[in-house]
């Protein structure tokens, strides 16, 4: 069986990346080929290297506001690694339509809200401010519009009366680590049927 090759992009500690890497074993239809960051200091890079996965860094800062030039460099390691699927896992750069278009139908992202609610940042505080009784996370296909692509999976958590953004974020993160690997397995196997975790 030929495995799909998965590249993971991150900017920080990479807890979702670790969950994805650790899931791609046995009869999983995919294997990791690259973990890449826009920050050399990202903690996820050493975790990936410790698991034997190739890593790369493309620092966005020298490119200033020139997103196209940054993305032209970002593409090179992905092409070299022959990535079939790109997973965004806490990658804190907005990608242009040109870059996203290269990976149409092959790029996934995890977002910490029940989309279409709370696109963008500060989702946990916004859920609390909104008086929501439940919150959660969504894995979706990446399209040029931020947090807008087809939904491939969602997991829900209850919101407690004494929650803070941090306690809610921690509860959601636990579900992210279940949901993202489940969606990747199904997606790499050729199915876009959404994964819905209780």
GROMACS elastic network, one bead per residue, 0.5 to 0.9 nm:
[ bonds ]
;  ai    aj funct       b0    kb
    1    29     6  0.80538   500
    2    29     6  0.78201   500
    2    30     6  0.83838   500
    3    28     6  0.80856   500
    3    29     6  0.52418   500
    3    31     6  0.61313   500
    3   188     6  0.84629   500
    4    29     6  0.62893   500
    4    31     6  0.62283   500
    4    32     6  0.83717   500
    4    83     6  0.78362   500
    4    84     6  0.58890   500
    4    85     6  0.71821   500
    4   188     6  0.64323   500
    4   189     6  0.85478   500
    5    30     6  0.58702   500
    5    31     6  0.53757   500
    5    32     6  0.57690   500
    5    33     6  0.56091   500
    5    34     6  0.85298   500
    5    81     6  0.81398   500
    5    82     6  0.69452   500
    5    84     6  0.50545   500
    5    85     6  0.63135   500
    5    86     6  0.86629   500
    6    30     6  0.66328   500
    6    31     6  0.59646   500
    6    33     6  0.55454   500
    6    34     6  0.69379   500
    6    35     6  0.87649   500
    6    82     6  0.87530   500
    6    83     6  0.55287   500
    6    84     6  0.60386   500
    6    86     6  0.58108   500
    6    87     6  0.71429   500
    6   188     6  0.89354   500
    7    31     6  0.89402   500
    7    32     6  0.60624   500
    7    33     6  0.56172   500
    7    35     6  0.57291   500
    7    36     6  0.75025   500
    7    78     6  0.70117   500
    7    81     6  0.79465   500
    7    82     6  0.88455   500
    7    83     6  0.57486   500
    7    84     6  0.78161   500
    7    85     6  0.63233   500
    7    87     6  0.61940   500
    7    88     6  0.85984   500
    8    17     6  0.67468   500
    8    20     6  0.87495   500
    8    32     6  0.78292   500
    8    33     6  0.84402   500
    8    34     6  0.63393   500
    8    36     6  0.62640   500
    8    37     6  0.85376   500
    8    85     6  0.85337   500
    8    86     6  0.57939   500
    8    88     6  0.58384   500
    8    89     6  0.66466   500
    8    91     6  0.89803   500
    9    17     6  0.82839   500
    9    34     6  0.84672   500
    9    35     6  0.59342   500
    9    37     6  0.56569   500
    9    38     6  0.82246   500
    9    86     6  0.73994   500
    9    87     6  0.62726   500
    9    89     6  0.59033   500
    9    90     6  0.74729   500
    9    91     6  0.57156   500
   10    13     6  0.79791   500
   10    14     6  0.63427   500
   10    17     6  0.76543   500
   10    35     6  0.75683   500
   10    36     6  0.63990   500
   10    37     6  0.50397   500
   10    38     6  0.73448   500
   10    39     6  0.85157   500
   10    42     6  0.77107   500
   10    44     6  0.72690   500
   10    45     6  0.85955   500
   10    87     6  0.88180   500
   10    88     6  0.63666   500
   10    89     6  0.51374   500
   10    90     6  0.50246   500
   10    92     6  0.73401   500
   11    14     6  0.74932   500
   11    36     6  0.84293   500
   11    37     6  0.53566   500
   11    38     6  0.59906   500
   11    39     6  0.60062   500
   11    40     6  0.87935   500
   11    41     6  0.85785   500
   11    42     6  0.56703   500
   11    43     6  0.83232   500
   11    44     6  0.77941   500
   11    89     6  0.79574   500
   11    90     6  0.58624   500
   11    92     6  0.59233   500
   11    93     6  0.84101   500
   12    15     6  0.85422   500
   12    37     6  0.80654   500
   12    39     6  0.78512   500
   12    41     6  0.79012   500
   12    43     6  0.57102   500
   12    44     6  0.60630   500
   12    45     6  0.86058   500
   12    89     6  0.88647   500
   12    90     6  0.67277   500
   12    91     6  0.76755   500
   12    92     6  0.85997   500
   13    16     6  0.86929   500
   13    17     6  0.85964   500
   13    42     6  0.58908   500
   13    45     6  0.80227   500
   13    47     6  0.84335   500
   13    90     6  0.86007   500
   14    18     6  0.61913   500
   14    19     6  0.86807   500
   14    42     6  0.78844   500
   14    43     6  0.67169   500
   14    45     6  0.78737   500
   14    47     6  0.79120   500
   14    48     6  0.87210   500
   14    89     6  0.68597   500
   14    90     6  0.71331   500
   15    18     6  0.51469   500
   15    19     6  0.63987   500
   15    20     6  0.87472   500
   15    44     6  0.73949   500
   15    89     6  0.82926   500
   15    90     6  0.89351   500
   15   173     6  0.87539   500
   15   177     6  0.76587   500
   16    19     6  0.50134   500
   16    20     6  0.62123   500
   16    21     6  0.86158   500
   16    89     6  0.59348   500
   16    90     6  0.78758   500
   16   110     6  0.87898   500
   16   173     6  0.83595   500
   16   176     6  0.70194   500
   16   177     6  0.57101   500
   16   180     6  0.74335   500
   16   181     6  0.85550   500
   17    20     6  0.50363   500
   17    21     6  0.60682   500
   17    22     6  0.85015   500
   17    35     6  0.82461   500
   17    44     6  0.73524   500
   17    47     6  0.89834   500
   17    48     6  0.81177   500
   17    87     6  0.85744   500
   17    88     6  0.86520   500
   17    89     6  0.60336   500
   17    90     6  0.86600   500
   17   177     6  0.88083   500
   18    21     6  0.50517   500
   18    22     6  0.59665   500
   18    23     6  0.84610   500
   18    44     6  0.78069   500
   18    47     6  0.73109   500
   18    48     6  0.73177   500
   18   177     6  0.86598   500
   19    22     6  0.53009   500
   19    23     6  0.62322   500
   19    24     6  0.89861   500
   19   176     6  0.89029   500
   19   177     6  0.56093   500
   19   178     6  0.77991   500
   19   180     6  0.78996   500
   19   181     6  0.66334   500
   20    23     6  0.52016   500
   20    24     6  0.65632   500
   20    32     6  0.85880   500
   20   177     6  0.78265   500
   20   180     6  0.69599   500
   20   181     6  0.51606   500
   20   182     6  0.89377   500
   20   184     6  0.78801   500
   21    24     6  0.54939   500
   21    25     6  0.82032   500
   21    31     6  0.78818   500
   21    32     6  0.65378   500
   21    48     6  0.79326   500
   21    51     6  0.81634   500
   21    53     6  0.86790   500
   21   181     6  0.85250   500
   22    25     6  0.69838   500
   22    51     6  0.87415   500
   22   181     6  0.87879   500
   23    26     6  0.86597   500
   23    28     6  0.75336   500
   23   181     6  0.61774   500
   23   182     6  0.85787   500
   23   185     6  0.83317   500
   24    27     6  0.81933   500
   24    28     6  0.54670   500
   24    29     6  0.76757   500
   24    30     6  0.60501   500
   24    31     6  0.54612   500
   24    32     6  0.71753   500
   24   181     6  0.81947   500
   24   185     6  0.79894   500
   25    28     6  0.55663   500
   25    29     6  0.85554   500
   25    30     6  0.80605   500
   25    31     6  0.72912   500
   26    29     6  0.86327   500
   27    30     6  0.86558   500
   28    31     6  0.76195   500
   28   185     6  0.62984   500
   28   188     6  0.83904   500
   28   189     6  0.82541   500
   29   185     6  0.65412   500
   29   186     6  0.85078   500
   29   188     6  0.58359   500
   29   189     6  0.57110   500
   30   184     6  0.82745   500
   30   185     6  0.72424   500
   30   188     6  0.60927   500
   30   189     6  0.80251   500
   32    35     6  0.78614   500
   32    53     6  0.67931   500
   32    54     6  0.86631   500
   32    83     6  0.86847   500
   33    53     6  0.65011   500
   33    54     6  0.66052   500
   33    55     6  0.87653   500
   33    78     6  0.88989   500
   33    81     6  0.60796   500
   33    82     6  0.78110   500
   33    83     6  0.67519   500
   34    48     6  0.85937   500
   34    53     6  0.60902   500
   34    54     6  0.50213   500
   34    55     6  0.55564   500
   34    56     6  0.74212   500
   34    77     6  0.81381   500
   34    78     6  0.75444   500
   34    81     6  0.65704   500
   34    83     6  0.78394   500
   35    44     6  0.82375   500
   35    45     6  0.68720   500
   35    48     6  0.66439   500
   35    49     6  0.85754   500
   35    53     6  0.69035   500
   35    54     6  0.63399   500
   35    56     6  0.64995   500
   35    57     6  0.87530   500
   36    39     6  0.88301   500
   36    44     6  0.89423   500
   36    45     6  0.73388   500
   36    54     6  0.84815   500
   36    55     6  0.54650   500
   36    57     6  0.55818   500
   36    58     6  0.75759   500
   36    74     6  0.86118   500
   36    77     6  0.82510   500
   36    78     6  0.86893   500
   37    40     6  0.68433   500
   37    41     6  0.88256   500
   37    42     6  0.68616   500
   37    44     6  0.83167   500
   37    45     6  0.73874   500
   37    55     6  0.81012   500
   37    56     6  0.65391   500
   37    58     6  0.63696   500
   37    59     6  0.76285   500
   37    91     6  0.74765   500
   38    41     6  0.89643   500
   38    42     6  0.81108   500
   38    56     6  0.87234   500
   38    57     6  0.56442   500
   38    60     6  0.57943   500
   38    61     6  0.85645   500
   38    74     6  0.86042   500
   38    91     6  0.79251   500
   38    92     6  0.83950   500
   38    93     6  0.81883   500
   39    42     6  0.54502   500
   39    57     6  0.64346   500
   39    58     6  0.71255   500
   39    59     6  0.55800   500
   39    60     6  0.77887   500
   40    43     6  0.85092   500
   40    45     6  0.78359   500
   40    56     6  0.85851   500
   40    57     6  0.58769   500
   40    58     6  0.79957   500
   40    59     6  0.71711   500
   41    44     6  0.86868   500
   41    45     6  0.80386   500
   42    45     6  0.59602   500
   42    46     6  0.80825   500
   43    46     6  0.59983   500
   43    47     6  0.68930   500
   44    47     6  0.50856   500
   44    48     6  0.61740   500
   44    49     6  0.86263   500
   45    48     6  0.51962   500
   45    49     6  0.61796   500
   45    50     6  0.85961   500
   45    54     6  0.89712   500
   45    55     6  0.63627   500
   45    56     6  0.80732   500
   45    57     6  0.87058   500
   46    50     6  0.60175   500
   46    51     6  0.86414   500
   46    55     6  0.85585   500
   47    50     6  0.51265   500
   47    51     6  0.65406   500
   47    52     6  0.89777   500
   47    53     6  0.89023   500
   48    51     6  0.51351   500
   48    52     6  0.65199   500
   48    53     6  0.53271   500
   48    54     6  0.73271   500
   48    55     6  0.70905   500
   49    53     6  0.52348   500
   49    54     6  0.63096   500
   49    55     6  0.66389   500
   50    53     6  0.74719   500
   54    81     6  0.89040   500
   56    77     6  0.71150   500
   57    74     6  0.85042   500
   58    70     6  0.77190   500
   58    71     6  0.89700   500
   58    73     6  0.68723   500
   58    74     6  0.61379   500
   59    62     6  0.68821   500
   59    63     6  0.82204   500
   59    70     6  0.80425   500
   60    63     6  0.56806   500
   60    64     6  0.71169   500
   60    65     6  0.89905   500
   60    67     6  0.81921   500
   60    70     6  0.59072   500
   60    71     6  0.86784   500
   60    93     6  0.85780   500
   61    64     6  0.55061   500
   61    65     6  0.85758   500
   61    70     6  0.86687   500
   62    70     6  0.83904   500
   63    66     6  0.53754   500
   63    67     6  0.70439   500
   63    68     6  0.88429   500
   63    69     6  0.65730   500
   63    70     6  0.57956   500
   64    67     6  0.76571   500
   64    70     6  0.85766   500
   65    68     6  0.88084   500
   65    70     6  0.88995   500
   66    69     6  0.55385   500
   66    70     6  0.65334   500
   66    71     6  0.88162   500
   67    70     6  0.50563   500
   67    71     6  0.60502   500
   67    72     6  0.84983   500
   67    94     6  0.88395   500
   67    95     6  0.77957   500
   67    96     6  0.73446   500
   68    71     6  0.50910   500
   68    72     6  0.60504   500
   68    73     6  0.87734   500
   68    96     6  0.75247   500
   68    98     6  0.81006   500
   68    99     6  0.81315   500
   69    72     6  0.50569   500
   69    73     6  0.66161   500
   69    74     6  0.87322   500
   70    73     6  0.53675   500
   70    74     6  0.62391   500
   70    75     6  0.88214   500
   71    75     6  0.60187   500
   71    76     6  0.87631   500
   71    95     6  0.78125   500
   71    96     6  0.82443   500
   71    98     6  0.89354   500
   71    99     6  0.66814   500
   72    75     6  0.53742   500
   72    76     6  0.69100   500
   72    99     6  0.83021   500
   73    76     6  0.54934   500
   73    77     6  0.77427   500
   74    77     6  0.64352   500
   74    78     6  0.71109   500
   75    78     6  0.52179   500
   75    79     6  0.61521   500
   75    80     6  0.85870   500
   75    99     6  0.80213   500
   76    79     6  0.52525   500
   76    80     6  0.60987   500
   76    81     6  0.85777   500
   77    81     6  0.59746   500
   77    82     6  0.84703   500
   77    83     6  0.89704   500
   78    81     6  0.51601   500
   78    82     6  0.62019   500
   78    83     6  0.56458   500
   78    84     6  0.89619   500
   78    86     6  0.84172   500
   79    83     6  0.64184   500
   80    83     6  0.79151   500
   83    86     6  0.68181   500
   84   103     6  0.85827   500
   84   106     6  0.68454   500
   84   107     6  0.89249   500
   85   103     6  0.77439   500
   85   105     6  0.86421   500
   85   107     6  0.57854   500
   85   108     6  0.77706   500
   85   188     6  0.79037   500
   86   103     6  0.75606   500
   86   106     6  0.63063   500
   86   108     6  0.63188   500
   86   109     6  0.86582   500
   87   106     6  0.84901   500
   87   107     6  0.57619   500
   87   109     6  0.58943   500
   87   110     6  0.83833   500
   87   184     6  0.85806   500
   88    91     6  0.56791   500
   88   107     6  0.74925   500
   88   108     6  0.60554   500
   88   110     6  0.69518   500
   88   142     6  0.88813   500
   89    92     6  0.88882   500
   89   108     6  0.87163   500
   89   109     6  0.64875   500
   89   110     6  0.64929   500
   89   111     6  0.89121   500
   90   109     6  0.83794   500
   90   110     6  0.78325   500
   90   111     6  0.86405   500
   91    94     6  0.83184   500
   91   109     6  0.89490   500
   94   146     6  0.79939   500
   95    98     6  0.81605   500
   95    99     6  0.63649   500
   95   100     6  0.65740   500
   95   144     6  0.76394   500
   95   146     6  0.89267   500
   96    99     6  0.54077   500
   96   100     6  0.62548   500
   96   101     6  0.84449   500
   96   144     6  0.65842   500
   97   100     6  0.50446   500
   97   101     6  0.57329   500
   97   102     6  0.86676   500
   97   143     6  0.75232   500
   97   145     6  0.80889   500
   98   101     6  0.51921   500
   98   102     6  0.67586   500
   98   144     6  0.82395   500
   99   102     6  0.54824   500
   99   103     6  0.72339   500
   99   144     6  0.87133   500
  100   103     6  0.54083   500
  100   104     6  0.62696   500
  100   107     6  0.76967   500
  100   142     6  0.69930   500
  100   143     6  0.62977   500
  100   144     6  0.61418   500
  101   104     6  0.50644   500
  101   105     6  0.88193   500
  101   143     6  0.75722   500
  101   144     6  0.75157   500
  102   106     6  0.87917   500
  103   106     6  0.50816   500
  103   107     6  0.57017   500
  103   142     6  0.84687   500
  104   107     6  0.65719   500
  104   141     6  0.82311   500
  104   142     6  0.74763   500
  104   143     6  0.71417   500
  105   108     6  0.83165   500
  105   141     6  0.65938   500
  105   142     6  0.76903   500
  105   143     6  0.84863   500
  106   141     6  0.74250   500
  106   142     6  0.81645   500
  107   140     6  0.85320   500
  107   141     6  0.57645   500
  107   142     6  0.54887   500
  107   143     6  0.83512   500
  108   139     6  0.67835   500
  108   140     6  0.56979   500
  108   142     6  0.55289   500
  108   152     6  0.87191   500
  108   184     6  0.83184   500
  109   138     6  0.82303   500
  109   139     6  0.55836   500
  109   140     6  0.55811   500
  109   141     6  0.63796   500
  109   142     6  0.62482   500
  109   147     6  0.82748   500
  109   180     6  0.86253   500
  110   137     6  0.70283   500
  110   138     6  0.56763   500
  110   140     6  0.65378   500
  110   141     6  0.89830   500
  110   147     6  0.89956   500
  110   176     6  0.75337   500
  110   179     6  0.88845   500
  110   180     6  0.69261   500
  111   114     6  0.80347   500
  111   115     6  0.78822   500
  111   119     6  0.80497   500
  111   120     6  0.84243   500
  111   123     6  0.89069   500
  111   136     6  0.88562   500
  111   137     6  0.56288   500
  111   138     6  0.52507   500
  111   139     6  0.62965   500
  111   140     6  0.79091   500
  111   147     6  0.73812   500
  111   176     6  0.86498   500
  112   115     6  0.85092   500
  112   118     6  0.85595   500
  112   119     6  0.88169   500
  112   121     6  0.87927   500
  112   122     6  0.89696   500
  112   123     6  0.64699   500
  112   124     6  0.76187   500
  112   135     6  0.84616   500
  112   136     6  0.62071   500
  112   138     6  0.64580   500
  112   139     6  0.88727   500
  112   169     6  0.79483   500
  112   172     6  0.70066   500
  112   173     6  0.78899   500
  112   176     6  0.78830   500
  113   116     6  0.80722   500
  113   117     6  0.65164   500
  113   118     6  0.61353   500
  113   119     6  0.75144   500
  113   123     6  0.60973   500
  113   124     6  0.75164   500
  113   127     6  0.81745   500
  113   135     6  0.61482   500
  113   138     6  0.61795   500
  113   154     6  0.87887   500
  113   156     6  0.88752   500
  113   172     6  0.84677   500
  114   117     6  0.56194   500
  114   118     6  0.74341   500
  114   119     6  0.89514   500
  114   134     6  0.88418   500
  114   135     6  0.61883   500
  114   136     6  0.53635   500
  114   137     6  0.52982   500
  114   138     6  0.56928   500
  114   154     6  0.68201   500
  114   155     6  0.78896   500
  114   156     6  0.76024   500
  115   118     6  0.65423   500
  115   119     6  0.68000   500
  115   136     6  0.89161   500
  115   137     6  0.76604   500
  115   138     6  0.62747   500
  115   139     6  0.89964   500
  115   140     6  0.89343   500
  115   147     6  0.76211   500
  115   148     6  0.80562   500
  115   151     6  0.79702   500
  115   154     6  0.84864   500
  116   119     6  0.66917   500
  116   147     6  0.78598   500
  116   148     6  0.73204   500
  117   123     6  0.86651   500
  117   127     6  0.87290   500
  118   121     6  0.76575   500
  118   122     6  0.82157   500
  118   123     6  0.56180   500
  118   124     6  0.87612   500
  118   126     6  0.71104   500
  118   127     6  0.76660   500
  119   123     6  0.74147   500
  119   146     6  0.72581   500
  119   147     6  0.57199   500
  119   148     6  0.80084   500
  120   123     6  0.72044   500
  120   146     6  0.72432   500
  120   147     6  0.70403   500
  121   124     6  0.86771   500
  121   126     6  0.89207   500
  122   125     6  0.57008   500
  122   126     6  0.63062   500
  122   127     6  0.88274   500
  122   165     6  0.85184   500
  123   126     6  0.50641   500
  123   127     6  0.61311   500
  123   128     6  0.87155   500
  123   165     6  0.84986   500
  123   169     6  0.87905   500
  124   127     6  0.51383   500
  124   128     6  0.63613   500
  124   129     6  0.86112   500
  124   135     6  0.79389   500
  124   136     6  0.89582   500
  124   164     6  0.82263   500
  124   165     6  0.50641   500
  124   166     6  0.78115   500
  124   168     6  0.64004   500
  124   169     6  0.61697   500
  124   172     6  0.89429   500
  125   128     6  0.51360   500
  125   129     6  0.60453   500
  125   130     6  0.84622   500
  125   164     6  0.75707   500
  125   165     6  0.50592   500
  125   166     6  0.86750   500
  125   168     6  0.86610   500
  126   130     6  0.59460   500
  126   131     6  0.86478   500
  126   132     6  0.89666   500
  126   165     6  0.86310   500
  127   130     6  0.50229   500
  127   131     6  0.64324   500
  127   132     6  0.55643   500
  127   133     6  0.85682   500
  127   134     6  0.82296   500
  127   135     6  0.67769   500
  127   159     6  0.86209   500
  127   165     6  0.86315   500
  128   131     6  0.51945   500
  128   132     6  0.61402   500
  128   133     6  0.86043   500
  128   135     6  0.89674   500
  128   159     6  0.78362   500
  128   163     6  0.78280   500
  128   164     6  0.76993   500
  128   165     6  0.73259   500
  128   168     6  0.87333   500
  129   132     6  0.78080   500
  131   159     6  0.87646   500
  132   135     6  0.69507   500
  132   158     6  0.88572   500
  132   159     6  0.68758   500
  133   157     6  0.87999   500
  133   158     6  0.60857   500
  133   159     6  0.50767   500
  133   160     6  0.75504   500
  133   161     6  0.89206   500
  134   156     6  0.65951   500
  134   157     6  0.56301   500
  134   159     6  0.50327   500
  134   160     6  0.86227   500
  135   155     6  0.84655   500
  135   156     6  0.57056   500
  135   157     6  0.53978   500
  135   158     6  0.63295   500
  135   159     6  0.64665   500
  135   168     6  0.83085   500
  135   172     6  0.76412   500
  136   154     6  0.71938   500
  136   155     6  0.54989   500
  136   157     6  0.53495   500
  136   158     6  0.81838   500
  136   168     6  0.89440   500
  136   169     6  0.88695   500
  136   171     6  0.84478   500
  136   172     6  0.54707   500
  136   173     6  0.86346   500
  136   175     6  0.75921   500
  136   176     6  0.83060   500
  137   153     6  0.83324   500
  137   154     6  0.56374   500
  137   155     6  0.55138   500
  137   156     6  0.67572   500
  137   157     6  0.86803   500
  137   172     6  0.65411   500
  137   173     6  0.81685   500
  137   175     6  0.73709   500
  137   176     6  0.63469   500
  137   179     6  0.81669   500
  138   151     6  0.69674   500
  138   152     6  0.75057   500
  138   153     6  0.56553   500
  138   155     6  0.67146   500
  138   176     6  0.80854   500
  138   179     6  0.80967   500
  138   180     6  0.85059   500
  139   150     6  0.88039   500
  139   151     6  0.61728   500
  139   152     6  0.54726   500
  139   153     6  0.51156   500
  139   154     6  0.63947   500
  139   176     6  0.86505   500
  139   179     6  0.75852   500
  139   180     6  0.65180   500
  139   183     6  0.72779   500
  139   194     6  0.89289   500
  139   195     6  0.89162   500
  140   143     6  0.89734   500
  140   147     6  0.75898   500
  140   148     6  0.78382   500
  140   149     6  0.56476   500
  140   150     6  0.54886   500
  140   152     6  0.50295   500
  140   153     6  0.69122   500
  140   154     6  0.88841   500
  141   147     6  0.85970   500
  141   148     6  0.81626   500
  141   150     6  0.54043   500
  141   151     6  0.65748   500
  141   152     6  0.69765   500
  142   145     6  0.79879   500
  142   146     6  0.78665   500
  142   147     6  0.71345   500
  142   148     6  0.73422   500
  142   149     6  0.52271   500
  142   150     6  0.78237   500
  143   146     6  0.71328   500
  143   147     6  0.77099   500
  143   148     6  0.65902   500
  143   149     6  0.51262   500
  143   150     6  0.83449   500
  144   147     6  0.87070   500
  144   148     6  0.80468   500
  144   149     6  0.82016   500
  145   148     6  0.54911   500
  145   149     6  0.73622   500
  146   149     6  0.79360   500
  148   151     6  0.83529   500
  151   154     6  0.77428   500
  151   192     6  0.87288   500
  151   194     6  0.67129   500
  152   183     6  0.66182   500
  152   187     6  0.82018   500
  152   192     6  0.61687   500
  152   193     6  0.65789   500
  152   195     6  0.62438   500
  152   196     6  0.85693   500
  153   179     6  0.69944   500
  153   180     6  0.80162   500
  153   182     6  0.85167   500
  153   183     6  0.62752   500
  153   193     6  0.81898   500
  153   196     6  0.54389   500
  153   197     6  0.78040   500
  154   176     6  0.88707   500
  154   179     6  0.69994   500
  154   194     6  0.76386   500
  154   195     6  0.64193   500
  154   196     6  0.51077   500
  154   197     6  0.62721   500
  154   198     6  0.85702   500
  155   172     6  0.82313   500
  155   175     6  0.62440   500
  155   176     6  0.74768   500
  155   178     6  0.85002   500
  155   179     6  0.65024   500
  155   195     6  0.82944   500
  155   196     6  0.60100   500
  155   198     6  0.60381   500
  156   172     6  0.77574   500
  156   175     6  0.76749   500
  156   196     6  0.85707   500
  156   197     6  0.68695   500
  156   198     6  0.58945   500
  157   168     6  0.85668   500
  157   171     6  0.70509   500
  157   172     6  0.65665   500
  157   175     6  0.79148   500
  157   198     6  0.78828   500
  158   168     6  0.88149   500
  158   171     6  0.88306   500
  159   162     6  0.85665   500
  159   163     6  0.68086   500
  159   168     6  0.70551   500
  160   163     6  0.52845   500
  160   164     6  0.89256   500
  160   168     6  0.82607   500
  161   164     6  0.89410   500
  162   167     6  0.89558   500
  163   166     6  0.77947   500
  163   167     6  0.57421   500
  163   168     6  0.59683   500
  164   167     6  0.52831   500
  164   168     6  0.61205   500
  164   169     6  0.83747   500
  165   168     6  0.52129   500
  165   169     6  0.59024   500
  165   170     6  0.86248   500
  166   170     6  0.62058   500
  166   171     6  0.87311   500
  167   170     6  0.51809   500
  167   171     6  0.64066   500
  167   172     6  0.87470   500
  168   171     6  0.51737   500
  168   172     6  0.62177   500
  168   173     6  0.85754   500
  169   172     6  0.50901   500
  169   173     6  0.60096   500
  169   174     6  0.87663   500
  170   173     6  0.50569   500
  170   174     6  0.64919   500
  170   175     6  0.89781   500
  171   174     6  0.54683   500
  171   175     6  0.69119   500
  172   175     6  0.51975   500
  172   176     6  0.62332   500
  172   177     6  0.88825   500
  173   177     6  0.63561   500
  173   178     6  0.88238   500
  174   177     6  0.54037   500
  174   178     6  0.68607   500
  174   179     6  0.89654   500
  175   178     6  0.50677   500
  175   179     6  0.59794   500
  175   180     6  0.85069   500
  175   197     6  0.84296   500
  176   179     6  0.50438   500
  176   180     6  0.58340   500
  176   181     6  0.85039   500
  177   180     6  0.59923   500
  177   181     6  0.68799   500
  177   182     6  0.89406   500
  178   181     6  0.60907   500
  178   182     6  0.64791   500
  178   183     6  0.89532   500
  178   197     6  0.85442   500
  179   182     6  0.51588   500
  179   183     6  0.61280   500
  179   184     6  0.85911   500
  179   195     6  0.75475   500
  179   196     6  0.82375   500
  179   197     6  0.71441   500
  180   183     6  0.52076   500
  180   184     6  0.61025   500
  180   185     6  0.86248   500
  181   184     6  0.50706   500
  181   185     6  0.61258   500
  181   186     6  0.86788   500
  182   185     6  0.53245   500
  182   186     6  0.64316   500
  182   187     6  0.86266   500
  182   195     6  0.71178   500
  183   186     6  0.52121   500
  183   187     6  0.59118   500
  183   188     6  0.83847   500
  183   192     6  0.85290   500
  183   193     6  0.89490   500
  183   194     6  0.74992   500
  183   195     6  0.60587   500
  184   188     6  0.57673   500
  184   189     6  0.82518   500
  185   188     6  0.53198   500
  185   189     6  0.61788   500
  185   190     6  0.88888   500
  185   191     6  0.89613   500
  186   189     6  0.50930   500
  186   190     6  0.66021   500
  186   191     6  0.54933   500
  186   192     6  0.71740   500
  186   193     6  0.78226   500
  186   194     6  0.87097   500
  186   195     6  0.81448   500
  187   190     6  0.51742   500
  187   192     6  0.57258   500
  187   193     6  0.81490   500
  188   191     6  0.73293   500
  191   194     6  0.84521   500
  192   195     6  0.87002   500
